[in-house]
């Protein structure tokens, strides 16, 4: 398993744990405070989720920067897999953002809640698509260059 696969697997595990923790926190808020407190606390919780995801994106490559003399850490195949995965992740990010903006978020929530909810959801989907795409491309071999 190379560096890119390890990072993708770590992202999927981290996203699963953070999604579970977010659902637990929002369920506790709903249970203790009712629907009024739920909508009041939804934007701060999703803002925190978005901040944690952005920190993860920034820090995930730091442990992998060690210098190994004489070893090839990244080749053309890895680069092509990463580019294809990034394109798919951007499609996932923007399609989730637009879908949620037009269909899911009620118009009265646009003023104070929409941006953190939209960004956190789109980032979560984009990172999941990226990680799954990397793992699938390595699994299938990507031999024919498509």
N, C-alpha and C positions, 0 to 999 in steps of 0.2 A: 504494500500500500504506500503510495507516494504522498508527498506533502499536500497536494491539492485534494486528494481523496480524504486525507485525515481532516483537513479544514472543513470539507463539505459534510463529513460525518459529524464532526463537532458542532457545526451549525445546526444540523437537523436535531441533534440531541438537545442542544441549548434552546432551540425554538420550541421544541416539545415541552420542555420543563417550564419555560417562561409562559407558554400558552396555558398550561395547567395551573400555574401559580396565579395568572391573571384571572382565570375563570373562578378560582377559589376566592380570591379577594373580592371580585365583583359579586359573587354569590353571598359572601358574608355581609357585604354592604347592603345588598338587597334584603337579606334576611333580617338584619338588625334595624335598618332605617326605612325600609319601604321603597316604593318606586320614586318618590320625590328625592330622597337621598341618592338613589342610584344614578339618576340623571345629573345630579349635582357633582358626584364623584367620578363619573365616567371619564370626563376630559382629563382630570389630573392623573388618573391611573393610566390612561392611554398615553399621556405625555411622558410619564415615567417609563412606560414600556418602550416608546419610541427612543427616548434618551439611552436606555440600556442597549437597545439594538444598534444604535449609532456608535456607542462606545465599543461594542463587540466588533463591529466592522473595522473600527480604527485600530483595535489592539490585537486582533486575531493573528496577524502576521508577525508580530514581534518575536515570539519564541522561535520562529522558523528562519530567523536571519543569521544564524550561526554560519560561520565560514567553514566549509569542508573542502580542503584543497584536493584537487584531483578527481572530484566527483561531479557528475553532471546532475544538477538538481531540477532543471527545467529544459525541455526540448521543444521542437516545433509542434509535435503532436499535443503536448500539454498546452501550448499556446493556442492551438486551434480549438481544443476542447474548452478552454477557458473563454475564448471569444464567443463561441456558439452558446455556451451556458449564460454568458452575460447578455447576449441578445435576447435569449428566451426569458431571462429574469427581468429585463426592461419591459418586454411585452407583458409579462405578468404584473409588474408594478403598475404600469400605466393603465392596463385594462381593469385592474382591481380599483384603482383610484377613480377612474371615470365611471365604472359601474356603480360603485358606492355613492359617488357624488350625485348621479342622476336617479338612481333607483332606491337606494336603501336609506340614506340620511334624510329625515324629514326637513322640510324647508325652515321650520322655526329653530332648528338646531344649528343652522349655518353660522350664526353670529358668534357663538362662544364655544361650541363643542366640535364643530366639524373638522377643522384642520388637524388636531391631534389624532382624532379617530381615523380619519382618512390616511394620514401618513403612517400611523402605526400598522394599520391593516395592510396597506399596500407594501410597506417594507417587509412585513412578515411573509406575505405571499411571494414577493420578489426574492427574498433570501431562500425561501423553501424551494422555489422553482430553480434557482441557481444551483443549490446543493444537490437536488434530485437530478438535475440535468448533468452535472459533473459525474455523479455516481453512475448514472445510466450509460453515459457515453464511454466511461472506462469499462463498464461491465460488458457492453456490446462489442467493444474492441475498436469501433470507429475506423475500420480498415480501409473503407473505400473513399473516405474524405468527404462524405456528404453530411 
